[in-house]
Amino acid sequence: MNGASREALAAARERLDALTDNTSVDATLLADELAAVTALLDREVSLRRVLTDPAQAGEAKAELAGRLLGGQVGGTTADLVAGLVRSRWSRSRDLVDSIEELADTADLTAAQRAGTLDEVEDELFRFGRIVSSNTGLRAALTDRGATTAAKSELLRSLLGGRAKATTERLVTRLVTAPRGRSLESGLESLSKLAAERRSRMVAVVTSAVPLSDPQKQRLGAALAKLYGRQMHLNLDVDPEVLGGIRVQVGDEVINGSIADRLEDVGRRMAS
């Protein structure tokens, strides 16, 4: 993706992260519903063109999506899709590709919550190796004449009880709805998403006053450098917080007691 689509997807990823950081959100259900929206828009070409038409107002497109999805998906999914169609897209297909990626990411988030993400990543890699070394299996999984039910049953026989539920769900969705992708490239994309999700850390940032966008960017970059991993910021405002800012990453709290670690960050944010 490039241009407007890349920016729209980046914003959607942030919205998904914010939603799934809330443990009350059922990430697996969200994945199922986003996958259903992907299938709908992949099938209805004229609809996705309307929803990505730059000549139409974003709010009008969001209202149309809401009417179409009302009663079919939950409010969380409907709101996420509404945000997507409000954005500008370089190509109508990019919208569908992005929703599909969000569905996969939601499933991986569910695995992360369950503490099985490392295993899922390993299973995706190993399944890819098996497919690449077994031409008969690859042919069966990519046979355009085979029914969805037949492919799903084959995958159940291969993965059921042997792999994590998330792995089976992701692979089954890829095999039964490849959307023009090769099996190898689809598995590679899933493995990349799993690796990105595994490397992501969450920092809970409490500040005395709201942080500006440049401050958030500088803080995120400084924390990423400090921990050596991508950092997502969950922001809260509390006028009583000591020292002006408090950062918690996992069990570690960065505040006035170890402020020397953020001295350079504070100096840069004040400039």
N, C-alpha and C positions, 0 to 999 in steps of 0.2 A: 504494500500500500504506500501511497505517497500523498503529499499535500493535505487537503482537507480530511481525507479518510484517516490518515495516520493520526491527526490531531483528535478526531472524533473517537477513534478507538482508544487512545490514551486516556481521554476523559472518561470513557465508559469503564475502563479498567479500574480507575480510581473510584468510581461510583460502586462498582461491584465489590472492591476491597472494603469500602466503608460499610456496605450492607453486610457482608459476610464476616466482618470483624465482630458484628453483633451476634452472639451465640444463639439468640432466640430465632434467628433466621435459619430455616431448614435448607442447607446448601444443596442437599441431594434433590429435594423437590424443586428448588430453583433451577438446577441443572436440567431436570426433566422438562420443565415448562419452557425453558429457553431452547431446548432441543426441538420441542414441538413448534415453536415459533420459527425456528430455522427451517424446518420441513415445510411449513406453510409458505414462507416467503420464497423458498427455493422452487416450490411448485407454481406459485402464482407470480409470474414474471411481471405482469401489468401492475399488480399491487405494489411490489417492491419499487417499481419505477415511480409510482405516485408518491410513495413514502420517502423517496430520495430526490424528488423533483425540486431543484433549487429555486424554481419560480413560485413554489407554494410556501406559505408562511409556516414556520416551524410549529407554532401552536396548533394550527389547523391540522397538520400531519399527526401531531400527538393525539389530538382529539379523535381523528379517524382510527388510529391504532387502538385507542382506548375502547371505541365502539366495537371494533372487530374482535378484540380479545376479551371484552367484558364477559365474565362468567366462565371463560375458558381457562384462564390462568389466575393466579393470586395477585393481590395488589402489589406486592413487591416486584414481581416479574413485569406486570403492566407498567409500573412506574419506570423501571429500568429501560424497557423498550421505548416508552414515551421519550425518555431522555435521548435515546439513540436517534430516533427519527427527527428530533428537533435539530440535531447536528447537521452539518453539511457533509456530503459524501462525494468523492471524485467519481465513483462508479456505483451503480445500484447493487452490484454483486458484493461490494465491500461491506455493505450493511449486513448481508446474510453471513458472510465469512466472520464478521466480528461477533455476531450473536452466537454463532457456533463456537467460537473461541471462548466466549464468556460461559457457555454451557459446560465446556470441558474444564475450564478453570474452577467453576463452582463445584464440580465433582472432585477435583483435586483438593479443593479447600476442605471438603468433607473428609477426605482421607487424612489431610493434615490435622484436623481436629481430633480424629480417631487415633492419631499417632502411627499411621500406616503409610505415610507418603513415601518414605524411603523404599519400602517394599514395593509399592506401586511403580515407582520409577524403575526399579530393578526388573520387575516383571514385564514392563513394557519393552525394555531393552532386550530381555531374553526372548520374548515372544517374537520380536523383530528378527532376531538371529535364527530362530526356528523356522520362520516363514521363508527367509532368504535361502536357507539350506534345504528346503523341502518343496520342490517344484509342484508336486501333486497337491499338497496342502494349499499352496498359494493359488493354484488354478481353481481349486474348489471354493476358496474364499472370494475370489474375484470373478467367478463365473456369472456373466450377466443373465444367463438363462435360469440360474438357480433362484428360488424364492427367498424372500427375507426370512421366512420361518425355517427353511432348511439351513440357511447360513447361521441363524441364531442357535439352532439345535446343535450344529457342528461345534460352534464355539462353546456351548454349554458342556459338551462332552470333553472338550479340550481343557477348559478353564474352570468349570464348575467344581468347587471344593478344592481346587489346586491353586487358585489365585485369589487375590483380594476382590471383593465385590466391585470396588471402583475400577480396577483393571478390567474386569469382565464387561462392565457397563461401557467404558470408553472404547474398548476394542470392538464390542458389538455395534456400537453406534457408527464407528468408522467403517466397518465391513458392510453393514446393511445400508448405509447412506454415505457412500464415499464422495459424492458431489464432485466427480471429475478428478479426484486425487488418486494417485497410485497408493497401494497399501503401504509401501515402504515410506513414501513421503508423509503419509498421514501418521504413521507410527513415530517417525522422526519428529514431527511437529508436537505430538503428544509428549514425547520424552523431553523435548525442550521446555514445554509448559511446566512439566513436573519439576524439572531442574530449577526453573525460575521461581516456582512457588516454594521449593525447599530452601532456596537461598534468601527468601524474603524474611525480614524481621520487622516487628512492629514496635514502635516507640510511643509510649503514652506521654504526651507533653502537656504539662499544666503550667500556664503562665499567668502573671498578674494582670496582663492586658492582652487583647487579641494580637497575634502576630501578623505582620504584613506578609504578602506573598513573597517578596524578596527575602524576608527573614526566615520564612518556612523553607525556602529553597536552600539558603545557606546552612540552616540547621540540619536539614536532611543530608546535605552533602558532607557536612562535618561528621555527623554520626555514622554515615556510610563508610567514611574513611577510617573512623575510630574502630568500628567493628568489622570492617572488611566485607560488608554485605549490604545489599539493597535495603533501604529503610523506608517503611511506611509510617507516617506520622498520624496518630490519633490525637486531636487537639482538644483541650479543655481550658476554660478560663476560671481562675479563682483568685480574687484580689488578696486573699490571705496567704498565698503561697510565699514562702520565704525566699529571698534572693532573686525574686522576679521570675524564675523559671525552675521547673522540676521535670526531669526526664526519667522515665522508667523503661528499661529494656529487659524483659524477662523478670528475673528476681533482682536485678541491679538497679539501684536508684542513684541518679546523678543530681546532686543538689549542692547546697552551700558547703557541706562537709567534705566534698571532693571537687570543689568548684575549679581547682587548678586544671582539671582535665578539660574543662570547657572555657578556660580563660580566653583562649584565642578566639573561640566562637563568639563569646560575649563581646569581645573587642570589635570583631568584624560586624556583628549585628548592630552595634551602637553607632557604627560609622555611617 
